[in-house]
Amino acid sequence: MTKAIMSLAKLLGFIVIFIGYANPSYSQPKNIIITILQGNKSTHKITLDQDPATAWGSKNVKWVINDPNTNNVKTFRIVTKSTSPESFKRKPSINYSTTADGDLKFHLFGDRYEYRIEWYDNEGQPHTHDPKISIKPSFSLAKQLLILCLLGLAPILLVVFAYNKLKARRT
């Protein structure tokens, strides 16, 4: 019985490790850069190169202005909406600048970060835009399964080892 459980544990461990680390179909970019392409003074909206943007947990998010001299956006800042969960371990600066960046927290599951970009145009007039970032898990689904299987397998292996040790003492 214990040999069968150990064989099953080894097979399951091999399968999970193979799925988690030999799966080339899932890749994560190291960082994400969101470029502010254009600001519209009359609608107050900003055109971003990605809206909504997609980022991965535990990664860096950076916002940059494409060309402050030609796109109407002179400076900006990132402000988290009160309804949004806190997604950053290092928040983007609240000071107005031509760039901003922050480091996302570890995310076991996906999330949605809602924020606003408060920006000034070339004439010094304030505007606000409300984009979103879709946050994907820090790990791929396969690696999440690997972690869950290993966590589930650990108590079974402890019981089997304790049983074998007790059985060895009796003989």
Secondary structure, DSSP 8 states (H G I E B T S, - for coil): -HHHHHHHHHHHHHHHHHHHHS-TT----SEEEEEEEEE-TTT--EEESSSSEEEETTSEEEEEES-TTTSSEEEEEEEE-TTS---EEE---SS-BSEEEEEE---SS-EEEEEEEEEEETTS-EEEE--EEEEE-SS-HHHHHHHHHHHHHHHHHHHHHHHHHHHHHH-
